[in-house]
Amino acid sequence: MAVVAAGIFALADDSVPWLVLLGFATACASPAVPFVARWWEAREARRAARLAVIESTALLRQEGGPSSLLAPDRQVVPFQGRTDELDALVRWCQGEGSPLRLVTGPGGVGKSRLAAELKELMTHEGWDCVAVGEEQESSVLGRVRGSTDKPILLIVDYADTRHELDDLVRQVAADPADVRVLLLARSAGEWWQRLKVGGPQVREMIQGAYDDTDLPVRIDTLVTDQQIVNDAAAAFAQHLGMPAPEVRLGGRERGRGRILDLHAASLVAVLRAQPSLAGDEPLAVDVSIVLADLLGHEQRHWIGTAEHVGLLHGPDGLTVELLRRVVAAVYLSPPADEAEARELLTRVDPGAATPKVLRWLRDLYPPRDAEHWIGTLQPDRMAELHLVDELSTSTTLAMALLEGLDGRNARHAVAVLARAVADHFSDQHVRARALRLLDRAIAALPDDLELLRSVSAVIPYPSEVLTQTDLSVLNRILDLIDPTDTAGRSWVLHDIGMRLYRLGRHAQAINPMTEAVSARRALADMDPVRHEPQLAASLRYVGVVLSELGRVHDALPPTLEAVEIEQRLARSDRRNHLPHLARTLCDLGTRYHEAGLPEQAVTPLRESVKINEHLVASEPERTSPHLARSLMNLAIAQNMLDRPADALPAIQRAVEIRRILARDNPDGDLVFLARALTEASSCLVNNARSQDGIEPGQESIEIRQRLAEANPERHTADLARSLHQTATALRDSGHTDDAATLYREAIAIERNLVTEHPGPGAFTTLAESLAGYAAMHLALHLPLEALPLAQEAARLIDWRTNDTRPENLRPAARSLANILTNVADVLQANGDLENAQARRREATTLRTGT
């Protein structure tokens, strides 16, 4: 039978119909099947290799692989949209004001392309425009000024990862004549906050450098995603010398896609349309998976070019697997020279560290600047997918690349892996693997204070999924920092407190926060201009943490002090401090309504809304999240004052804003959308629109379930709150079976929380769910089933009200009174009139405060 199978293989080629061969093999006998299977695998491998060579050959005249056509400096697709942003940058270059400008935004929204367009325009205007390479920050200004008498534009991409950026900023602040510095970064995180506390000249320059606004995802509100894809496909096709294909982009609303993803979708469609590769299916593209598709084309390009130069031939030829690992290694640790490149490839595999492989790499990805000997796979989010796949697949490769990193490579590796976590937030599988790799890389770093500081600075903040990682680095920094470095310690203590707060560890957060306040108060006494803004920030968050701990009255004094500082700062510098005043006023209103004083909360909350309304007209991207927060807390206070009709418009607008923000930045803003949705459901129920309250409640449950999976310590209690609220909306709408399911889920979670973290807040929350579930049984004429629920709620209330101080009972007085009323109704329905009357008297006392 083996002879027969061999005969089949000898006769077979791609022109022989496979059904004929399969039938012939089957007719011969079953022993031939393994041979046929191996032949078929080999045939498919040859076919894939031919496709790779065909596709690669079509692109060999290009510089780099297919994804290089997306590079901002290639400008294959004409610049589109962003007219207002570009005009503003040109005016900044040519006008007065700060010589520094920061542009932020998530990966793929077009920051680098905007900078490339500005560079081209200003070059035509007679400027010298220079892209600042890594570790050039300290020397670039002097070098460029020594070689030209023209105005200078310096462009610093990945500014949030630059270790020596403060040197450049100080030089520009000291001599700002005829120079502009454009910084591009994912976000204005801790790295930016630390730049802001430099000397007086630096602080003055930075105050006008950033408006807290991310570059919008939409490049033009009048252009649809489909139009962008069509225009880009035509440009790519023209560049490749082929007819433009018809591309169909399905299922997306206008303005939803990042410009990089849309261009990548266009490029993938054009590559699919090559005559030798095109199939019969229409050229439909899905933006959500287009980077994975493009990576497949890029990998075929690696194979094709390696085949073309003979790297895959002979006994010492490289495997496709090794090609993938080499490309991943270069992206993680871009070598500065040939020696570094050879050493890097040796770590991957000694057989890869040959002159032939190095030449192939340099041809595959030519260096983009003088600081790198080899270029890297781009765009970043596609390269991150490849890197995470390779490091997760091979523990040997991960060990070789993530251990023993030096300063520059350590910062770069941490920045790349942290970006991978944030960029792929919605893909839990990629996100989880990237996070494990990041934690492994950080754990392998030595206890070097400056290295750890620089590493912490490149971890994006705030981030739902990176907070614990960042906290581990900060704790190591605190252990190493000089105890006499008051300013340095204050920063680290404040940051540790903030991370613990974000993780829901409020009891642990209060001590470092309080220490930060003490340190910053001492610094502000010596230099109020420099340190009072940081003192106000720490005071504000001490109030937040105390409130989360249930110490709502203790939270008021630090919040009031923060408001006083911000009011004073806003009087002297309205432009820069008015936004901070609005946020602190919102905090004050929130502290008041949490303390059971909603009538005192309304005034500062309305003032906060008013300021934010004024600011949002000119700075919508910067102000929208703060306006949403003020509106939500105003709605909560109005609800507490039994004015649900006033509350509803405010919370509905807050939800609209939060939905837009969460769509563009799910990692940072989904948590706030869930909170607003829960409050919206409550407002709708209180406006006798319980049916309308079901949908926002259910959406908040879905979001908080995902959040609780990633961070149960912080989000489980919030999930229970959404479950309880949605159960109430379902109950009042007559959907009692669904309501019962959610009530039981909420009660199960809240019982665990009472066991793990007993306290007044946990008791009240569980009692609310028990009483609500009991009330539903009572409405269904099931008083016996309601009785044990009501009795458990009553016991919790008794524990809760053992503290008879009015200021401690006031925050929950309304909830406690409602619970007691429900308990009384159940007791009365079960014939226990005496206890029912006693509970009603308790409820009246709580409501009246007598």
Secondary structure as GFF3:
##gff-version 3
##sequence-region A 1 850
A	DSSP	alpha_helix	2	11	.	.	.	ID=ss1
A	DSSP	alpha_helix	18	28	.	.	.	ID=ss2
A	DSSP	three_ten_helix	30	32	.	.	.	ID=ss3
A	DSSP	alpha_helix	33	59	.	.	.	ID=ss4
A	DSSP	three_ten_helix	66	70	.	.	.	ID=ss5
A	DSSP	alpha_helix	83	94	.	.	.	ID=ss6
A	DSSP	beta_strand	100	104	.	.	.	ID=ss7
A	DSSP	alpha_helix	111	124	.	.	.	ID=ss8
A	DSSP	beta_strand	128	131	.	.	.	ID=ss9
A	DSSP	alpha_helix	140	145	.	.	.	ID=ss10
A	DSSP	beta_strand	152	156	.	.	.	ID=ss11
A	DSSP	three_ten_helix	159	161	.	.	.	ID=ss12
A	DSSP	alpha_helix	165	174	.	.	.	ID=ss13
A	DSSP	beta_strand	179	185	.	.	.	ID=ss14
A	DSSP	alpha_helix	190	195	.	.	.	ID=ss15
A	DSSP	alpha_helix	200	207	.	.	.	ID=ss16
A	DSSP	alpha_helix	225	240	.	.	.	ID=ss17
A	DSSP	beta_strand	248	249	.	.	.	ID=ss18
A	DSSP	alpha_helix	259	272	.	.	.	ID=ss19
A	DSSP	beta_strand	284	285	.	.	.	ID=ss20
A	DSSP	three_ten_helix	287	289	.	.	.	ID=ss21
A	DSSP	alpha_helix	290	308	.	.	.	ID=ss22
A	DSSP	alpha_helix	320	332	.	.	.	ID=ss23
A	DSSP	alpha_helix	338	348	.	.	.	ID=ss24
A	DSSP	three_ten_helix	350	352	.	.	.	ID=ss25
A	DSSP	alpha_helix	355	364	.	.	.	ID=ss26
A	DSSP	alpha_helix	380	393	.	.	.	ID=ss27
A	DSSP	alpha_helix	395	402	.	.	.	ID=ss28
A	DSSP	alpha_helix	407	423	.	.	.	ID=ss29
A	DSSP	alpha_helix	428	443	.	.	.	ID=ss30
A	DSSP	alpha_helix	449	457	.	.	.	ID=ss31
A	DSSP	alpha_helix	467	480	.	.	.	ID=ss32
A	DSSP	alpha_helix	486	502	.	.	.	ID=ss33
A	DSSP	alpha_helix	506	526	.	.	.	ID=ss34
A	DSSP	alpha_helix	528	548	.	.	.	ID=ss35
A	DSSP	alpha_helix	552	572	.	.	.	ID=ss36
A	DSSP	alpha_helix	574	594	.	.	.	ID=ss37
A	DSSP	alpha_helix	598	618	.	.	.	ID=ss38
A	DSSP	alpha_helix	620	640	.	.	.	ID=ss39
A	DSSP	alpha_helix	644	664	.	.	.	ID=ss40
A	DSSP	alpha_helix	666	686	.	.	.	ID=ss41
A	DSSP	alpha_helix	690	710	.	.	.	ID=ss42
A	DSSP	alpha_helix	712	732	.	.	.	ID=ss43
A	DSSP	alpha_helix	736	756	.	.	.	ID=ss44
A	DSSP	alpha_helix	760	779	.	.	.	ID=ss45
A	DSSP	alpha_helix	783	800	.	.	.	ID=ss46
A	DSSP	alpha_helix	806	809	.	.	.	ID=ss47
A	DSSP	three_ten_helix	810	812	.	.	.	ID=ss48
A	DSSP	alpha_helix	813	829	.	.	.	ID=ss49
A	DSSP	alpha_helix	833	848	.	.	.	ID=ss50
###
